[in-house]
Every structure is written in structure tokens, then in C-alpha cells.
Amino acid sequence: MSRERPESKENAMKKRNLLVLMVSTVVLLGLLSALGGLASADTPQPAPTPTDLLEGVVVTRTPVPTATPGRIDLQVEEMAESVGLAGATLLGLSVPDWANLLVSVLQVLAGYLLGTGIIRFLLPLIVGRTRTEFDDHLLKSIGPDVRWLVVVVTLILATNRLTFVGASAKRMLDDAYFVVGLILGVRIVFKSIDLADGWARQRMGEEGRGAGVERATVLLTRMARVVTVGLALIILLSRFGIDVSALTATLGLSGLVLTLGAQDAISDAIAGVIILIDRPFRVGDRIELQGAGTWGDVVDIGLRSTRIQTRDNRVIILPNSVVGNNQIMNYSYPDPRIRSETDLCVGYDSDVEEVRKLIIDTIGRVDGVLDYRPVDALYVEMAPSGILFRARWWIGSYTDMRHNLDRVHTALQAAFDQAGIAFAPKTQSVRLHADAQTVQRVSAAFHRAGGEDTQGASDG
């Protein structure tokens, strides 16, 4: 049993579509013969006076101008006269009219072939020079709609050139073509939005950011669709003579009132979208908002607020505008490793290099300290009480910072006690030495001052 190849199926589908287009075009333009008598009946009508209810809303539409014979029409008439068929009629149309109808059908077929050529040869040549695959998928998705949009434009040109079609019929057909073209345009925009949404999610998923960006992409996709439908409705109403300036002004005023009334919520939503797209932190990261004095693990990133769980199992809910306006310190990015440090002060009688070596060796043996990163012991200051060292080391995760610091301090205390090196006190004691006569003079001065104060108080 022979199996039909995919190429033959595709060719059969193309032939079937072309046949349907030819039959539809012939039927559609053939119906114009029944409307041919409207050419003589169409006389300029006075502009209707709008009613009080619709005054200023419904605008009188400009009549479709009568087609003037072009070069092709004149050549057809000359050929009909040369063969003596200029006055012959068939089904209410003259032979030149039938010839012009055939020319219009051929124009529509040429438009179909032109649209096919555009999506098969011209556009692939353009998108083939780009490095991304997005435009290739976009062309594959919207290609058929682009072709039919070219066919609609060709139908408009092919219909307007027919001189035997009346103004009313042309207006009706132009409106039908316009609605079909507008629907095709909206379909193209919708497909582009959906494809951009899927492409963005795929790219973010490959980078491990799909879960966080999903909400932002859904919001942006819906907003883009609403804007597209709104613009399409405005264009459609304007096409049929409805003045949308009042509607646009009303919507603008309503939007202004809504924006002023919900500016905080809108600011939080915009900041949420920016956070979800920019990704300064992710769910599970430990962050610190230095301006807000808040730190903890991020448990949720919403469009309005961000939830942070502190170490004492409390959840802090912050508006996204507050988060976006603060300096953020992310302990989890680019990795959870973190450098810890502490200060030690020893007396000036201590050996600097001995103390330095003792600090490095002791910290290097503490559990949790990374052995492939160096431990530093820096002489940072000659303090009044002694030599100030700053010890720095790396640990594997920020979650172990407090416990690791406890282990390091405990180990340093034991090591210095064993080595007989005392830590210098951070506070200084001041001792005053005076003889007995000096003490008596100071005491007498205080007694005299106290007596004068008491006498003054009693006098008052």
C-alpha cells in the first residue's frame, strides 16, 4: 500500500486553499453584478442632521468616490469596440464590465501569490540574518495571517477599480474588508504576544528564573491584550463614524482619578514587576534591607508585597515600593559563601608575628572554616590599650555565621590562654595619687561650695 508523503499533503492543501480562494473571489465579485444597478440609483444624499441624543457622537461618513476609468479600463473598452462587443450585455453587465471583473479576479489571485512570496522568500531572507530564533517562530506563526492580510488589501484595490459597482455597495464591501483586515491584525498581535510570552518563559526557565517571572509575564501579557483590544475598538468605532474623542477623554479622566486614588497600589505593582524581572533576589534568598532595618529569608514575591521570614519565625510583609527604594544586601547571591571577621586586641609587649601566626593557625582548625580560602590576621590599628588585630576567614554558608563565630571565639580564647598571651582591655582605668594635705584642701573646697549652695537655696 502506497503511503502519501507529507509534501504531497501540503501541496494538496495549497491547491485546495487556492481553489477555495478562486471560487470565493468569483462568487463575491460575481454578486457585484446584481448590485450593478445601484450605480445609477446612487445619487448624492444630503447629510443627515444628527439627533440631539447622538449629536456630536455619530459623524456623517464621507461617501465613497466613484471610480474613474484607469488605463486598464480604457484598454478593455478599446478592445471591446474593436471587436464590436462594446454594446453587448450579459446578466445586466456589459462585456467591458465582465472583462474588468475578470481582471479584478486575477488581481486577487496575484495578491495571494504575492503574500505567499512574502512569507516564503522575502521575510525568511530578512529573519535569517538575525541570531535569535524568536523571529523564525514568529514568522511561522503569523505567516498565514500576513498572507491573507495582503489578499484583503488586494480585494480592496480590485473592488474599488470596478466602475459598475455603486457607492453603497462599495462602502459595504469596504467596511467588510476593513473588519476582516482588523481581525487579522489583532490575530497577528495576539500571536506575537503569546509567542513572546512563551519565549520569555522558556529563556527564564533555562536560567532558573521561570517561577518568579511567571506572574510578571502573565500581567504584562494581559495588559498587552487589553491595550490591543482597546485600540482595535477605537479604530473600529472611528471607521463607522462614531466620534471617540469624548470616550477617550472620559477614559483618560477616569484613569487619572483611578491613578490618583490608587497611586500607592500602582507604585507597588510597578515595583513588583520590576523586582520580578530584574531579580535582585529570589525566593529562599537571605537579604537585608539596610534602610528598613529588616533581614531574613524571602518566602514570597508578589505583585504588591514581598514577604520576609526572620530568624525568630516572624514574617514581615513589605510593600514592593519600600523594597525597591532600599539598598538590598543579598547574602545568597552569587553563592552562600561569606567572609566573617572579628577584632582582637593584645598588649604592646606581645610578639606581633607570634600573635598573627597563633590567630591564623587557630581559626584554620575551626570546624566550618573553608580550608581552600586564606585566613587573614591584619594589624589594623595601634589602639590606646594595645595592638588591634582583625581576623578574617571564609565559611561555606551564611546560615552558619553566628555558630561559626561562636566556635572561633571559643577557640581563640583557649589558644591565647594556653599561650599565655593576655587580651588588652578595651576600657582604661585612671588612678589619681594625692597626699593628705591635697585631699584636705579638695574636701574643704567641696564643703564650702556645698554650704554656699545650701545658703542660697534657703535665701530663695
Kinemage of the C-alpha trace (Angstrom):
@kinemage 1
@onewidth
@group {chain A} dominant
@subgroup {mainchain}
@vectorlist {calphas} color= white
{ca met a 1} P 0.000 0.000 0.000
{ca ser a 2} L 1.470 3.350 -1.011
{ca arg a 3} L 1.816 5.956 1.709
{ca glu a 4} L 1.153 9.574 0.878
{ca arg a 5} L 4.133 11.759 1.626
{ca pro a 6} L 3.845 14.887 3.799
{ca glu a 7} L 4.969 17.016 0.860
{ca ser a 8} L 2.076 15.798 -1.297
{ca lys a 9} L -0.370 16.504 1.523
{ca glu a 10} L 0.970 20.004 1.829
{ca asn a 11} L 0.710 20.578 -1.919
{ca ala a 12} L -2.839 19.247 -1.916
{ca met a 13} L -3.695 21.622 0.911
{ca lys a 14} L -2.221 24.547 -1.012
{ca lys a 15} L -4.193 23.660 -4.126
{ca arg a 16} L -7.384 23.304 -2.111
{ca asn a 17} L -6.841 26.713 -0.458
{ca leu a 18} L -6.146 28.298 -3.825
{ca leu a 19} L -9.270 26.745 -5.314
{ca val a 20} L -11.376 27.973 -2.399
{ca leu a 21} L -9.912 31.446 -2.823
{ca met a 22} L -10.681 31.487 -6.552
{ca val a 23} L -14.241 30.276 -6.077
{ca ser a 24} L -14.866 32.687 -3.207
{ca thr a 25} L -13.472 35.609 -5.160
{ca val a 26} L -15.529 34.796 -8.246
{ca val a 27} L -18.682 34.391 -6.163
{ca leu a 28} L -18.047 37.582 -4.218
{ca leu a 29} L -17.256 39.677 -7.225
{ca gly a 30} L -19.985 37.949 -9.233
{ca leu a 31} L -22.512 39.207 -6.715
{ca leu a 32} L -21.454 42.666 -7.714
{ca ser a 33} L -23.303 42.177 -10.981
{ca ala a 34} L -26.540 42.143 -9.031
{ca leu a 35} L -25.513 45.420 -7.443
{ca gly a 36} L -24.547 46.998 -10.721
{ca gly a 37} L -27.862 48.762 -11.000
{ca leu a 38} L -27.053 50.661 -7.848
{ca ala a 39} L -24.615 52.781 -9.797
{ca ser a 40} L -27.395 54.755 -11.417
{ca ala a 41} L -29.557 54.770 -8.313
{ca asp a 42} L -26.809 56.132 -6.088
{ca thr a 43} L -27.237 59.876 -6.033
{ca pro a 44} L -25.646 62.189 -3.514
{ca gln a 45} L -27.819 62.314 -0.420
{ca pro a 46} L -27.967 65.321 1.871
{ca ala a 47} L -26.050 64.896 5.071
{ca pro a 48} L -28.437 63.694 7.800
{ca thr a 49} L -28.940 66.001 10.712
{ca pro a 50} L -27.824 64.265 13.906
{ca thr a 51} L -30.363 63.861 16.638
{ca asp a 52} L -29.963 65.587 19.976
{ca leu a 53} L -29.094 62.265 21.621
{ca leu a 54} L -26.308 61.410 19.213
{ca glu a 55} L -25.276 64.935 18.278
{ca gly a 56} L -21.516 65.179 18.197
{ca val a 57} L -21.136 61.422 18.640
{ca val a 58} L -22.155 59.955 15.274
{ca val a 59} L -20.362 61.750 12.455
{ca thr a 60} L -21.564 61.674 8.862
{ca arg a 61} L -19.232 59.449 6.882
{ca thr a 62} L -17.628 60.654 3.680
{ca pro a 63} L -19.204 58.982 0.623
{ca val a 64} L -17.014 56.609 -1.338
{ca pro a 65} L -15.923 58.401 -4.511
{ca thr a 66} L -16.947 56.931 -7.841
{ca ala a 67} L -14.145 55.028 -9.533
{ca thr a 68} L -12.640 56.708 -12.560
{ca pro a 69} L -11.663 54.523 -15.511
{ca gly a 70} L -7.984 53.686 -15.434
{ca arg a 71} L -5.585 52.667 -18.143
{ca ile a 72} L -6.694 49.035 -17.999
{ca asp a 73} L -10.361 50.027 -18.241
{ca leu a 74} L -9.710 52.207 -21.265
{ca gln a 75} L -7.757 49.457 -22.994
{ca val a 76} L -10.574 46.973 -22.297
{ca glu a 77} L -13.136 49.341 -23.791
{ca glu a 78} L -10.953 49.899 -26.855
{ca met a 79} L -10.604 46.148 -27.371
{ca ala a 80} L -14.373 45.654 -26.967
{ca glu a 81} L -15.060 48.387 -29.514
{ca ser a 82} L -12.538 46.916 -31.916
{ca val a 83} L -14.307 43.537 -31.898
{ca gly a 84} L -17.770 45.109 -31.882
{ca leu a 85} L -18.812 43.942 -28.417
{ca ala a 86} L -18.875 47.321 -26.675
{ca gly a 87} L -22.670 47.417 -26.509
{ca ala a 88} L -23.277 43.728 -25.756
{ca thr a 89} L -24.591 42.837 -22.295
{ca leu a 90} L -24.745 39.658 -20.250
{ca leu a 91} L -26.683 39.355 -16.976
{ca gly a 92} L -27.030 43.116 -16.828
{ca leu a 93} L -23.339 43.843 -17.345
{ca ser a 94} L -21.563 44.870 -20.493
{ca val a 95} L -18.676 42.934 -21.955
{ca pro a 96} L -16.103 45.537 -20.742
{ca asp a 97} L -17.547 45.202 -17.241
{ca trp a 98} L -17.140 41.425 -17.357
{ca ala a 99} L -13.595 41.876 -18.618
{ca asn a 100} L -12.787 44.281 -15.762
{ca leu a 101} L -14.340 41.804 -13.306
{ca leu a 102} L -12.006 39.116 -14.637
{ca val a 103} L -9.060 41.492 -14.250
{ca ser a 104} L -10.057 42.078 -10.594
{ca val a 105} L -10.193 38.325 -10.008
{ca leu a 106} L -6.720 37.994 -11.458
{ca gln a 107} L -5.542 40.827 -9.207
{ca val a 108} L -6.822 38.980 -6.140
{ca leu a 109} L -5.029 35.809 -7.227
{ca ala a 110} L -1.885 37.845 -7.780
{ca gly a 111} L -2.266 39.238 -4.255
{ca tyr a 112} L -2.486 35.687 -2.896
{ca leu a 113} L 0.683 34.735 -4.749
{ca leu a 114} L 2.361 37.952 -3.573
{ca gly a 115} L 1.508 37.203 0.067
{ca thr a 116} L 2.815 33.666 -0.354
{ca gly a 117} L 6.037 35.009 -1.831
{ca ile a 118} L 6.446 37.467 1.021
{ca ile a 119} L 6.156 34.804 3.737
{ca arg a 120} L 8.079 32.180 1.791
{ca phe a 121} L 11.007 34.159 0.409
{ca leu a 122} L 11.219 37.811 1.494
{ca leu a 123} L 10.581 37.541 5.239
{ca pro a 124} L 12.700 34.351 5.704
{ca leu a 125} L 15.548 36.187 3.976
{ca ile a 126} L 15.239 39.027 6.477
{ca val a 127} L 14.840 36.962 9.648
{ca gly a 128} L 17.570 34.563 8.549
{ca arg a 129} L 20.159 37.265 9.204
{ca thr a 130} L 19.313 37.556 12.894
{ca arg a 131} L 20.934 35.460 15.628
{ca thr a 132} L 17.800 34.710 17.659
{ca glu a 133} L 15.213 32.081 16.823
{ca phe a 134} L 12.305 34.176 18.070
{ca asp a 135} L 11.653 35.845 14.716
{ca asp a 136} L 11.768 32.459 12.961
{ca his a 137} L 8.998 31.103 15.194
{ca leu a 138} L 7.112 34.399 14.854
{ca leu a 139} L 7.181 34.186 11.062
{ca lys a 140} L 5.970 30.598 11.176
{ca ser a 141} L 3.099 31.593 13.484
{ca ile a 142} L 1.831 34.753 11.773
{ca gly a 143} L 2.782 33.865 8.187
{ca pro a 144} L -0.707 32.690 7.063
{ca asp a 145} L -2.364 35.771 8.587
{ca val a 146} L 0.102 38.051 6.803
{ca arg a 147} L -0.732 36.358 3.511
{ca trp a 148} L -4.485 36.813 3.987
{ca leu a 149} L -3.906 40.416 5.020
{ca val a 150} L -2.223 41.006 1.678
{ca val a 151} L -5.204 39.335 -0.014
{ca val a 152} L -7.610 41.678 1.810
{ca val a 153} L -5.646 44.719 0.643
{ca thr a 154} L -5.739 43.360 -2.901
{ca leu a 155} L -9.505 42.823 -2.635
{ca ile a 156} L -9.946 46.460 -1.673
{ca leu a 157} L -7.960 47.625 -4.696
{ca ala a 158} L -9.672 45.159 -7.006
{ca thr a 159} L -13.168 46.230 -5.881
{ca asn a 160} L -12.549 49.982 -5.953
{ca arg a 161} L -11.460 49.892 -9.578
{ca leu a 162} L -14.809 48.476 -10.759
{ca thr a 163} L -16.802 51.362 -12.234
{ca phe a 164} L -20.118 49.480 -12.474
{ca val a 165} L -20.369 48.984 -8.680
{ca gly a 166} L -22.376 51.639 -6.859
{ca ala a 167} L -21.153 53.756 -3.962
{ca ser a 168} L -23.376 51.996 -1.409
{ca ala a 169} L -22.117 48.568 -2.451
{ca lys a 170} L -18.516 49.747 -2.355
{ca arg a 171} L -18.994 51.212 1.082
{ca met a 172} L -20.487 47.959 2.338
{ca leu a 173} L -17.662 45.909 0.837
{ca asp a 174} L -15.007 48.319 2.118
{ca asp a 175} L -16.438 48.006 5.620
{ca ala a 176} L -16.408 44.222 5.355
{ca tyr a 177} L -12.818 44.229 4.104
{ca phe a 178} L -11.833 46.625 6.874
{ca val a 179} L -13.357 44.451 9.606
{ca val a 180} L -11.656 41.339 8.230
{ca gly a 181} L -8.324 43.151 7.992
{ca leu a 182} L -8.690 44.482 11.535
{ca ile a 183} L -9.438 40.975 12.832
{ca leu a 184} L -6.358 39.664 11.033
{ca gly a 185} L -4.262 42.463 12.543
{ca val a 186} L -5.499 41.668 16.050
{ca arg a 187} L -4.770 37.962 15.454
{ca ile a 188} L -1.215 38.823 14.406
{ca val a 189} L -0.671 40.952 17.521
{ca phe a 190} L -2.176 38.278 19.813
{ca lys a 191} L 0.006 35.567 18.309
{ca ser a 192} L 3.060 37.792 18.698
{ca ile a 193} L 2.198 38.423 22.359
{ca asp a 194} L 1.674 34.723 23.067
{ca leu a 195} L 4.889 33.790 21.314
{ca ala a 196} L 6.849 36.475 23.186
{ca asp a 197} L 5.349 35.233 26.457
{ca gly a 198} L 6.323 31.630 25.757
{ca trp a 199} L 9.781 32.633 24.562
{ca ala a 200} L 10.398 34.746 27.700
{ca arg a 201} L 9.245 31.929 29.985
{ca gln a 202} L 11.489 29.460 28.198
{ca arg a 203} L 14.521 31.710 28.478
{ca met a 204} L 13.854 32.438 32.136
{ca gly a 205} L 13.287 28.737 32.799
{ca glu a 206} L 16.676 27.912 31.307
{ca glu a 207} L 18.222 30.451 33.671
{ca gly a 208} L 16.317 29.060 36.652
{ca arg a 209} L 14.071 32.103 36.948
{ca gly a 210} L 10.827 30.762 35.483
{ca ala a 211} L 8.802 30.531 38.697
{ca gly a 212} L 9.440 34.123 39.735
{ca val a 213} L 8.906 35.721 36.338
{ca glu a 214} L 5.651 33.884 35.599
{ca arg a 215} L 3.488 36.396 37.451
{ca ala a 216} L 5.112 39.347 35.722
{ca thr a 217} L 4.741 37.809 32.269
{ca val a 218} L 1.081 36.968 32.912
{ca leu a 219} L 0.387 40.560 33.961
{ca leu a 220} L 2.254 42.062 31.014
{ca thr a 221} L 0.554 39.665 28.586
{ca arg a 222} L -2.909 40.550 29.839
{ca met a 223} L -2.142 44.253 29.750
{ca ala a 224} L -0.888 43.960 26.162
{ca arg a 225} L -4.041 42.116 25.103
{ca val a 226} L -6.311 44.665 26.775
{ca val a 227} L -4.464 47.543 25.109
{ca thr a 228} L -4.669 45.783 21.721
{ca val a 229} L -8.407 45.172 22.025
{ca gly a 230} L -8.966 48.753 23.207
{ca leu a 231} L -7.087 50.216 20.245
{ca ala a 232} L -8.936 47.897 17.857
{ca leu a 233} L -12.308 49.030 19.240
{ca ile a 234} L -11.338 52.699 18.918
{ca ile a 235} L -10.245 52.141 15.312
{ca leu a 236} L -13.446 50.217 14.546
{ca leu a 237} L -15.714 52.887 16.049
{ca ser a 238} L -13.843 55.619 14.207
{ca arg a 239} L -14.254 53.685 10.970
{ca phe a 240} L -18.051 53.653 11.304
{ca gly a 241} L -18.311 57.358 12.036
{ca ile a 242} L -18.521 57.282 15.827
{ca asp a 243} L -16.579 60.101 17.442
{ca val a 244} L -14.421 58.508 20.131
{ca ser a 245} L -12.825 61.729 21.374
{ca ala a 246} L -15.421 62.090 24.135
{ca leu a 247} L -14.997 58.429 25.057
{ca thr a 248} L -11.218 58.790 25.059
{ca ala a 249} L -11.429 61.893 27.255
{ca thr a 250} L -13.758 60.085 29.659
{ca leu a 251} L -11.452 57.086 29.863
{ca gly a 252} L -8.463 59.369 30.366
{ca leu a 253} L -10.190 61.254 33.168
{ca ser a 254} L -11.301 58.010 34.799
{ca gly a 255} L -7.770 56.657 34.536
{ca leu a 256} L -6.388 59.832 36.115
{ca val a 257} L -8.833 59.591 39.030
{ca leu a 258} L -8.023 55.896 39.463
{ca thr a 259} L -4.308 56.601 39.352
{ca leu a 260} L -4.525 59.335 41.972
{ca gly a 261} L -6.720 57.216 44.220
{ca ala a 262} L -4.607 54.083 43.964
{ca gln a 263} L -1.164 55.538 43.378
{ca asp a 264} L 0.359 53.553 46.247
{ca ala a 265} L -1.053 50.262 44.946
{ca ile a 266} L 0.028 51.105 41.403
{ca ser a 267} L 3.505 52.050 42.637
{ca asp a 268} L 3.738 48.731 44.498
{ca ala a 269} L 2.570 46.805 41.413
{ca ile a 270} L 5.091 48.522 39.142
{ca ala a 271} L 7.857 47.916 41.673
{ca gly a 272} L 6.751 44.271 41.901
{ca val a 273} L 7.013 43.835 38.135
{ca ile a 274} L 10.471 45.415 38.168
{ca ile a 275} L 11.585 43.126 41.013
{ca leu a 276} L 10.263 40.032 39.241
{ca ile a 277} L 12.021 40.984 36.006
{ca asp a 278} L 15.260 42.423 37.427
{ca arg a 279} L 15.541 39.641 40.044
{ca pro a 280} L 17.726 41.292 42.719
{ca phe a 281} L 16.719 38.360 44.944
{ca arg a 282} L 14.776 35.120 44.673
{ca val a 283} L 12.523 33.108 46.938
{ca gly a 284} L 14.748 31.439 49.540
{ca asp a 285} L 17.471 34.115 49.473
{ca arg a 286} L 18.548 35.782 52.692
{ca ile a 287} L 18.508 39.531 52.266
{ca glu a 288} L 18.929 42.618 54.379
{ca leu a 289} L 17.108 45.884 53.687
{ca gln a 290} L 19.530 48.332 55.240
{ca gly a 291} L 17.187 51.320 55.089
{ca ala a 292} L 14.257 49.398 56.590
{ca gly a 293} L 16.321 47.590 59.232
{ca thr a 294} L 14.899 44.210 58.138
{ca trp a 295} L 16.684 40.990 57.284
{ca gly a 296} L 15.641 37.376 56.787
{ca asp a 297} L 14.716 34.768 54.184
{ca val a 298} L 12.440 35.695 51.262
{ca val a 299} L 9.389 33.414 51.298
{ca asp a 300} L 7.226 35.080 48.624
{ca ile a 301} L 7.482 37.795 45.970
{ca gly a 302} L 4.081 39.136 44.952
{ca leu a 303} L 2.932 41.939 42.695
{ca arg a 304} L 2.083 44.144 45.687
{ca ser a 305} L 4.316 42.992 48.540
{ca thr a 306} L 7.324 40.864 49.468
{ca arg a 307} L 7.268 38.551 52.496
{ca ile a 308} L 10.441 38.053 54.547
{ca gln a 309} L 10.713 35.457 57.339
{ca thr a 310} L 13.049 36.426 60.165
{ca arg a 311} L 15.130 34.021 62.248
{ca asp a 312} L 12.611 34.188 65.106
{ca asn a 313} L 9.904 32.774 62.796
{ca arg a 314} L 8.128 36.072 62.133
{ca val a 315} L 7.005 37.114 58.672
{ca ile a 316} L 7.473 40.764 57.701
{ca ile a 317} L 5.277 41.974 54.807
{ca leu a 318} L 6.826 44.926 52.998
{ca pro a 319} L 5.284 46.856 50.069
{ca asn a 320} L 7.333 46.410 46.925
{ca ser a 321} L 7.818 50.177 46.629
{ca val a 322} L 9.616 50.127 50.004
{ca val a 323} L 11.745 47.182 48.898
{ca gly a 324} L 12.608 48.848 45.596
{ca asn a 325} L 13.641 52.119 47.258
{ca asn a 326} L 16.056 50.475 49.733
{ca gln a 327} L 19.582 49.181 49.389
{ca ile a 328} L 19.411 45.391 49.347
{ca met a 329} L 22.206 43.143 50.584
{ca asn a 330} L 21.768 39.625 49.227
{ca tyr a 331} L 23.674 37.027 51.262
{ca ser a 332} L 22.708 34.190 48.899
{ca tyr a 333} L 23.934 35.708 45.624
{ca pro a 334} L 26.093 34.753 43.825
{ca asp a 335} L 26.621 31.848 46.288
{ca pro a 336} L 26.064 31.306 50.040
{ca arg a 337} L 29.753 31.569 50.940
{ca ile a 338} L 30.539 34.542 53.151
{ca arg a 339} L 33.564 36.080 54.837
{ca ser a 340} L 33.391 36.590 58.593
{ca glu a 341} L 35.668 38.699 60.772
{ca thr a 342} L 36.401 39.650 64.372
{ca asp a 343} L 38.756 42.047 66.182
{ca leu a 344} L 41.320 41.159 68.878
{ca cys a 345} L 43.464 43.493 70.967
{ca val a 346} L 46.688 42.408 72.711
{ca gly a 347} L 49.244 44.330 74.721
{ca tyr a 348} L 52.199 46.137 73.209
{ca asp a 349} L 54.530 43.717 74.932
{ca ser a 350} L 53.249 40.842 72.733
{ca asp a 351} L 55.161 39.493 69.739
{ca val a 352} L 53.289 40.630 66.620
{ca glu a 353} L 54.272 37.703 64.387
{ca glu a 354} L 53.618 35.163 67.139
{ca val a 355} L 50.147 36.570 67.690
{ca arg a 356} L 49.488 36.653 63.934
{ca lys a 357} L 50.540 33.011 63.482
{ca leu a 358} L 48.501 31.929 66.505
{ca ile a 359} L 45.347 33.593 65.120
{ca ile a 360} L 45.759 32.054 61.649
{ca asp a 361} L 46.519 28.536 62.919
{ca thr a 362} L 43.701 28.574 65.463
{ca ile a 363} L 40.993 29.807 63.095
{ca gly a 364} L 42.151 27.442 60.340
{ca arg a 365} L 41.432 24.438 62.589
{ca val a 366} L 37.882 25.525 63.498
{ca asp a 367} L 35.090 23.378 62.053
{ca gly a 368} L 33.246 25.141 59.203
{ca val a 369} L 36.121 27.389 58.095
{ca leu a 370} L 36.954 26.842 54.407
{ca asp a 371} L 40.449 25.414 54.104
{ca tyr a 372} L 40.899 26.496 50.471
{ca arg a 373} L 40.447 30.187 51.305
{ca pro a 374} L 43.195 32.016 53.263
{ca val a 375} L 42.761 33.218 56.835
{ca asp a 376} L 43.967 36.785 57.374
{ca ala a 377} L 45.233 38.383 60.574
{ca leu a 378} L 45.806 42.073 59.878
{ca tyr a 379} L 47.453 44.613 62.164
{ca val a 380} L 44.883 47.390 61.674
{ca glu a 381} L 45.412 49.904 64.486
{ca met a 382} L 47.670 50.999 67.318
{ca ala a 383} L 44.910 51.359 69.856
{ca pro a 384} L 45.407 53.191 73.151
{ca ser a 385} L 45.114 49.931 75.043
{ca gly a 386} L 47.192 47.756 72.710
{ca ile a 387} L 47.686 46.250 69.252
{ca leu a 388} L 44.395 45.758 67.356
{ca phe a 389} L 44.248 42.733 65.021
{ca arg a 390} L 41.426 41.989 62.607
{ca ala a 391} L 40.956 38.297 61.753
{ca arg a 392} L 39.096 37.355 58.542
{ca trp a 393} L 38.078 33.931 57.239
{ca trp a 394} L 35.545 32.276 54.888
{ca ile a 395} L 32.726 29.870 55.745
{ca gly a 396} L 30.581 27.704 53.475
{ca ser a 397} L 27.167 29.280 54.188
{ca tyr a 398} L 25.780 32.439 55.699
{ca thr a 399} L 23.376 30.300 57.765
{ca asp a 400} L 26.292 29.111 59.921
{ca met a 401} L 27.758 32.572 60.538
{ca arg a 402} L 26.645 33.045 64.149
{ca his a 403} L 27.535 29.498 65.273
{ca asn a 404} L 30.858 29.645 63.459
{ca leu a 405} L 31.687 32.953 65.124
{ca asp a 406} L 30.979 31.344 68.495
{ca arg a 407} L 33.338 28.454 67.716
{ca val a 408} L 36.072 30.818 66.534
{ca his a 409} L 35.855 32.979 69.659
{ca thr a 410} L 35.944 29.924 71.903
{ca ala a 411} L 38.979 28.517 70.088
{ca leu a 412} L 40.853 31.840 70.182
{ca gln a 413} L 40.178 32.265 73.902
{ca ala a 414} L 41.560 28.784 74.641
{ca ala a 415} L 44.593 29.239 72.371
{ca phe a 416} L 45.583 32.601 73.854
{ca asp a 417} L 45.137 31.327 77.415
{ca gln a 418} L 47.325 28.324 76.655
{ca ala a 419} L 49.984 30.523 75.024
{ca gly a 420} L 49.945 32.920 77.979
{ca ile a 421} L 49.016 35.931 75.871
{ca ala a 422} L 46.531 38.233 77.557
{ca phe a 423} L 43.991 40.286 75.705
{ca ala a 424} L 44.272 44.016 76.253
{ca pro a 425} L 41.207 45.553 77.897
{ca lys a 426} L 39.055 47.794 75.787
{ca thr a 427} L 38.498 50.184 78.730
{ca gln a 428} L 41.168 52.175 80.561
{ca ser a 429} L 41.372 52.787 84.315
{ca val a 430} L 42.679 56.172 85.551
{ca arg a 431} L 44.235 56.300 89.065
{ca leu a 432} L 44.896 59.617 90.878
{ca his a 433} L 47.612 59.787 93.528
{ca ala a 434} L 47.498 62.697 96.071
{ca asp a 435} L 48.947 63.373 99.530
{ca ala a 436} L 46.846 64.021 102.675
{ca gln a 437} L 47.170 67.805 102.518
{ca thr a 438} L 45.872 67.917 98.953
{ca val a 439} L 42.943 65.705 99.883
{ca gln a 440} L 42.036 68.053 102.804
{ca arg a 441} L 42.114 71.145 100.537
{ca val a 442} L 39.914 69.491 97.928
{ca ser a 443} L 37.474 68.330 100.622
{ca ala a 444} L 37.290 71.815 102.146
{ca ala a 445} L 36.610 73.333 98.743
{ca phe a 446} L 33.730 70.930 98.170
{ca his a 447} L 32.318 71.703 101.643
{ca arg a 448} L 32.438 75.445 101.021
{ca ala a 449} L 30.738 75.053 97.662
{ca gly a 450} L 28.048 72.885 99.210
{ca gly a 451} L 27.446 75.387 102.010
{ca glu a 452} L 27.084 78.326 99.601
{ca asp a 453} L 24.574 76.361 97.548
{ca thr a 454} L 22.603 75.483 100.663
{ca gln a 455} L 22.593 79.093 101.913
{ca gly a 456} L 21.488 80.327 98.507
{ca ala a 457} L 18.660 77.834 98.432
{ca ser a 458} L 17.472 78.845 101.895
{ca asp a 459} L 17.563 82.543 100.959
{ca gly a 460} L 15.451 81.861 97.917
